[in-house]
Amino acid sequence: MGPGNTDCELIERAKEWQRAAQATVCDVIEPWAHGTVVRATRYPRYYDFNVVRVEEDPGLSVDELVAFADEALAGLGHRRIDFDRAETAEPLKSGFEARGWRVFRLLFMHHEHPPPAAESPIDVREVPYDAVRDLRAAWHEEDFPGVDATTHYGEAREVALRRDAKVLAVCEDGAPIAFAQLERVAGAAEVAQVYVDPGHRGHGCGTAVTRAAIEAARDAGDLWIAADADDRPQELYARLGFRPVVTMTQLLRLQPLKGPWAGA
């Protein structure tokens, strides 16, 4: 049995949110046979805005998709292919991994009911974007060890402020130890980032900043959050009122390859 009408509508709204978020930043939006190529020439190192989007089953091999991405994203230091539906990417996943690509499965969730009352409230306050720079650097090192984030930080900061970003943090001894970032586009919003310092995990800080972001977005038409589809955060988000909608797959190659799979 396929998804019901309500689920289909939410899936389309999730896609629309993604499109709108990219459209606010990307100055190149070009259709191709199986989707759209988007680029932000002002932010060439920002992976999320320099992407080949696959919006239907392309019926192409891994090599054919890689060749197209090399052409469409020529001149960039990365290659990124996003599949609207994870099930379309699944048969290709191992082939991309064998060629040195990283695979991320993201579960998009829609906020549908208020979270339960907090048992032990934790103080959360709004802070300037740059107040959590050290946390952002630590997060980047966790996800992309050894990859310099200096230039990307400036690009990400500029984009976030263009999208009315609000940063909510838990502090200890005056220093942030956890934060969530809320971003808005065209009447909808997304809890775009949630991060807790490794030494402070397991004590409710992630829950506290996510709750604060939900409260800050109470006037939004839709509120979204994306969780690693293969990890535990989705369970936390479900307890806070988010419902799973659709799983998307992101494929990323950061460095030029050496060896038999080397391309452009």
URMOMO-V254832 format. One line per field, one symbol per residue. ss: DSSP state (A for helix, B for strand, O for the rest). phi: phi as a letter, one per 20 degrees, with the letter a starting at -180 (. if undefined). psi: psi as a letter, one per 40 degrees, with the letter a starting at -180 (. if undefined). Layout:
# URMOMO-V254832
ss=???
phi=???
psi=???
This chain:
# URMOMO-V254832
ss=OOOOAAAAAAAAAAAAAAAAAAAOOOOBBBBBOOBBBBBOOOOOOOAAAOBBBBOOOOOOOAAAAAAAAAAAOOOOOOBBBBBOOAAAAAOOAAAAAAOOOBBBBBBBBBBOOOOOOOOOOOOOBBBOAAAAAAAAAAAAAAAOOOOOOAAAAAAAAAAAAAOOOBBBBBBBOOBBBBBBBBBBBOOBBBBBBBBBOAAAOOOOAAAAAAAAAAAAOOOOOOBBBBBBOOOOAAAAAAAOOBBBBBBBBBBBBOOOOOOOOOOO
phi=.effgfffffgffffffgffffffdedcccfcgcrbdcbdffcfeegfdcbeeddbffmdfgffffffffffdgneebcbcddgcfffegfegfffffeneedcddeecdfcbffffffcgdfccfcfgffdgfffffffffecgnefdgffgfffffffffdlfcddcddclndfdabccdccblndbbffbcbcggfcfndnffffffgffgffdfeffccdbdcgfdcegffffffeoedfcbdddddccedgecofdfcf
psi=hiiidddddddddddddddddddedhehhhiadfbihiigddgeehdeegihhheihefiidddddddddddfieieihhhhhdhdddddeeddddddeeiihhhhhhihheiiiiihdghhhhihiidedfdddddddddddghehhedddddddddddddffhhhhihihfehheiiihhiihfeiihgdhhhhhdeeieeeddddddddddddeeeidihiihiheeaddddddddeeihhdihihhhhhdiiiiadeha.
